[in-house]
Amino acid sequence: QRQFVESGGGLVQPGGSLRLSCIVPGISISSYTIAWYRQAVGTERELIARIFTGGRLYADSVKGRFTISTDGAGNTVYLQMNSLKPEDTAAYFCNTYPSNLVGISWGQGTQVTISS
């Protein structure tokens, strides 16, 4: 069963940076909108960034701090996260937008914890 594979999370102090990676198996990412989502404990999964041919969109909570990108012709999507805040603490996932569009399962996610 195909599954998104996220990596790059960790424990970072406030103000720090992380770069997350997402391997997208079996599809051409240029043909779809690919998104990053996050889910903090006790909350619903939240859409935070998406990339598509010709554009990128961000949630207000991350705009100006996070950047979504791809590796061009490959199958990896990145999320560069700068100026991290404690409220960014969550498990981060990638998927299509809308999610579950191409029969690829949600991955395990990668945990991001912002704490001093």
N, C-alpha and C positions, 0 to 999 in steps of 0.2 A: 504494500500500500504506500503510495507516494505521500510524502510529508514535508512540510516546510521545515527548515533547519536553521534555528537562530543561535547566535553566539556573540560573545563580546561583552556580556554584562559583568558586573562586579560591584565592589564596595568603593565608593569615591567620596571625598569630602565635598561639602558645598562649594560651588564655584568651579569644580573640576570638570573634566571632559571624559567622554567615552565614545567609542565608535562600535556600533552594533553591525553585524552582518547577517544576511538572510540568504540561504541558498534556496532557489526556487526550482524544483525538479520538473523536468519534462515538458515545459512550455516555453514559448518565446516571450520573455517579459516585455518586449516592445509591443506585443499585441494586446496587452492587458494593463489595467491600472493596478499597480501593486501598492500595498499600504502597510504601514506600521500601526499596530494597536498596542495598548497597554492596559493592564488590569491590576489595580491596587487591591490589597486585602479588603474584602467586604464591599467592593464596588463592582459595577458592571464593566465589561470590556469597553474601552474608549478608543475611537479612531483619532490618531494624532497627526498622521502625515500620509500623503499619497502622491505617487508619481505616475505620469502618463505621457504619451507622446506630446511634446509641446508645453508641458507644464507640471507644476507641483502645487499642492495645497497643504496648508497646515492648520491645526487647531490653534485657537487664540492662546492657549496655555503654553504652547511651545514655539510660537512664531517668533522669529528673530534669534532663537537659540539653537534650534535643531535644523539639520539639513538632510533631506533624503536624496539619494543618488543611486545610480547603477554603474556596473562595470562595462557598460556599452554593449558589446555583442555577446557577453557572457550571460550567466544566470544568477548573478548576485546583486542584491539590493542592500544598500548601506543606510545607516542612520547615524550621522555625526551629531553628538549631543554636547553642547557647550553650556557654560554657566549653569551647571546643574543645581537643582534645589531639592530640599528634603521632600517636597511634594511630587517630585519626579520618581520617587521610589515606587516600583511596580515590577511586575513581570511583563516583558515586552515580547510581542508576537508579530509575525508578518503573515499576510494572506492577500488574496486579491481584494479589490473593492468593486462591487460588493463582495463580502467574504463568501467562501465556499462556492465559488463560481465555476471551478474547473475540476472538481472532484479530488483535490489535494487536501489532505487532512491538516488540521492545525498542528503545529509543532509543539514541543515541550516549552518553548519560550526561553528567554534568558532573563535572569533576575538582575535588576539594577537597584542598588541600595545607596542612598545618599545620606550620609551621616558623618558627624564630626566625632 
